[in-house]
């Protein structure tokens, strides 16, 4: 896998470094190929024979001379000098590509002053495919345990896939007792000269004869799926009369399946020879014999681990090949795929120290798989090799520990100042990091106040001016060589709680202390002391600075009068009670504490100034009663000075007046629910109960709510539960309002039907109570209104019918028609006006008649009047305690009451007259 990473170079240059280094940041270090820029590790595929020009480019300036060296290696960043070839010493390197030019190219840029850095790596892949078929013949003898068929020399790049076939069929698809095997993985046998991609034919059988071919297939950027036969074998088998039977077994090769990722399935293989043909057993890491399960699938010469876990890295399984008297065992260790190396420590770009010190460069490392680590740096003529210790030409002594990726330079000198580069790579990828090392003469610790001004704070030297409520960071910075090892900020005693919010940062050769201050109050004002130190030749060098914090706030003036039993404050109006004293005041707030003044219309009352704290001053006017001063008005102003600037603020004029006292009166409760427009006592169980109690009084009233269930045997009122009801109070001059509402619907809290709510208004002069009856109903507001509208509509409709009927009768009578036949369809309604007939009464002959409406009740029928076409029934109406008459048309048993619109149904009746029955 080709490594990919972007390399960022950072050089921190200081004017006081005595050793010359490059005077600019070589942030543009790259390779160009045919005018294409490569600033990161890259891959180029070219055909064999193609010419390639590679340019080692950089933006390095400020140096008299810059030298270039091109390196080619067969492995990325190879650390072995004898594996790395110096390909060119010119800036532009021309490659006439052939098979030997495939590899990793990188350019070392070195200044005359000694600075050196590598460009990104260019992986040049030269593609070619040159396969020539070779034929051979071989005979397998019965006493031959192993026959080895080798593929011819394969000359192709990228590396092709090898497939062995017998008589044109992939050997993996032929049942040859698992004894014809394509060798992959690791060869453990040394006797038969077996190599990877060989075909081994084990444990003689006469059906092994045939034609075997080694086919190769390669795919590159310039050719797709090119296939060729590298070698062809004609295999014969001798007679089988001299078969061996020595009961031996020998494992020839094992295959761990490559490097899987977590979650992959992987197949482990094991190939053995022996007489008779060996059987196979597989064992796990605890030497437990494996069987096919949810985790494993055991298949004689192979075993499948169905899902690889992270903990399986380096897990070891065992393959055993057995005959009657022999057992050969080999361990197969899993190796999970490499992860890209990753530095896991955050370190600053620069490190400062003094000559003779020990410098430790440690980036930390997080990786899985075999890695290669190299260092490149100031004064190094070559890579620092793994576990190598080298003198740096009077610049210091190097010691590189490969296990933890730490580079230690002891007795470092000033001329070793420069940039050090760490390169870590494996098959998955590569990372690199840079560290600038600055070696200079010792310098005692120094500390400076470095807080920065914001919109809420102003910094002047070592003084901080902060507004009240601001959030800011007080900062001081320690410096010196070596870098200070600690920093502290001592806080005033009143603010000891914020000392724990100190955050320390070691950055770029400085030690920074950040004190986080949240919501500044006047208690935070005071002197803060910041100290740091370092050690020079064993002596502790300490430096301190005092930082002064002043908390400031522009003056603001507000109303400060308060409600009492005899005083009501509404906005700028202060109402007192006739005959009682009254006090009105305003408050000035600010830091430094403001001064306050007053303007007045009258001189009545007594003025006093009250200092409450270091940020509040109050001015108050006291009136003995209304006879001293019935009305008055005044205005308060305050001012303070902040950093030489005067700030002023004034409140609106405050008006004083007196009002006659009275106990609460005109107390009433109003239902503000949806059904109140139809009936002020109705509340739907699906709506929120809302009652408003108002009272006229001065001073204003306080309210108490109580309620009771009218249907309960207990007649006492009970207080409202705060979890079920909520109240709000509104006050105005002479009036107070209290709104009561349920939390949720009325049906959720009130299970009964009829309730009484009592509101009590109270002030210092007395109290008054009022009661409101409430009925909880299942009707909704729109249903009640609909019933009302329907009733009105029916009445109007009946009135219209009656009017038409009267006009019709008047017309008949005035026209002289007296006979029933003259009246047409209306004859049955006006029969008494034309040919009257006396009704027959059956009052004593009708029994047990029952009539039903929307409410079921029984009644006794008094009499029935019978006419030819109409039946009338008169009965006692228990609901309204009156007689009622209902007409039944024809033989129908339903009719409409004469008194209202209720429908009546004749349920059971016994009539002696058959016409009625």
Beta strands, then each sheet from edge to edge (+ up, - down):
strand 1: 29-33
strand 2: 36-38
strand 3: 42-47
strand 4: 51-58
strand 5: 66-73
strand 6: 84-88
strand 7: 92-96
strand 8: 103-111
strand 9: 116-118
strand 10: 122-130
strand 11: 134-140
strand 12: 146-149
strand 13: 155-157
strand 14: 161-166
strand 15: 169-170
strand 16: 180-182
strand 17: 186-187
strand 18: 199-202
strand 19: 210-218
strand 20: 226-237
strand 21: 248-255
strand 22: 266-275
strand 23: 279-283
strand 24: 296-299
strand 25: 302-305
strand 26: 316-322
strand 27: 327-333
strand 28: 350-353
strand 29: 359-362
strand 30: 372-376
strand 31: 397-401
strand 32: 406-410
strand 33: 418-425
strand 34: 430-439
strand 35: 443-449
strand 36: 457-460
strand 37: 463-467
strand 38: 472-481
strand 39: 486-490
strand 40: 502-507
strand 41: 510-517
strand 42: 526-536
strand 43: 539-559
strand 44: 567-570
strand 45: 573-577
strand 46: 582-591
strand 47: 595-600
strand 48: 606-613
strand 49: 616-623
strand 50: 631-642
strand 51: 645-650
strand 52: 654-659
strand 53: 662-671
strand 54: 682-684
strand 55: 690-698
strand 56: 702-709
strand 57: 718-719
strand 58: 725-732
strand 59: 735-742
strand 60: 754-763
strand 61: 766-777
strand 62: 851-852
strand 63: 861-866
strand 64: 870-877
strand 65: 882-889
strand 66: 894-896
strand 67: 903-906
sheet 1: 2+ 1- 4+ 7-
sheet 2: 3+ 10+ 8- 5+ 6-
sheet 3: 3+ 10+ 13-
sheet 4: 3+ 10+ 8- 9+
sheet 5: 11+ 20+ 19- 14+ 15-
sheet 6: 12+ 18- 16+
sheet 7: 17+ 21- 22+ 25- 24+
sheet 8: 23+ 26- 27+
sheet 9: 28+ 34+ 33- 30+
sheet 10: 29+ 32- 31+
sheet 11: 35+ 38- 41+ 40-
sheet 12: 36+ 37- 43- 42+ 39-
sheet 13: 36+ 37- 43- 46+ 49- 48+
sheet 14: 44+ 45- 52- 50+ 47-
sheet 15: 44+ 45- 52- 50+ 51-
sheet 16: 53+ 55- 59+ 58-
sheet 17: 54+ 61+ 60- 56+ 57-
sheet 18: 62+ 67- 66+
sheet 19: 63+ 64- 65+
end
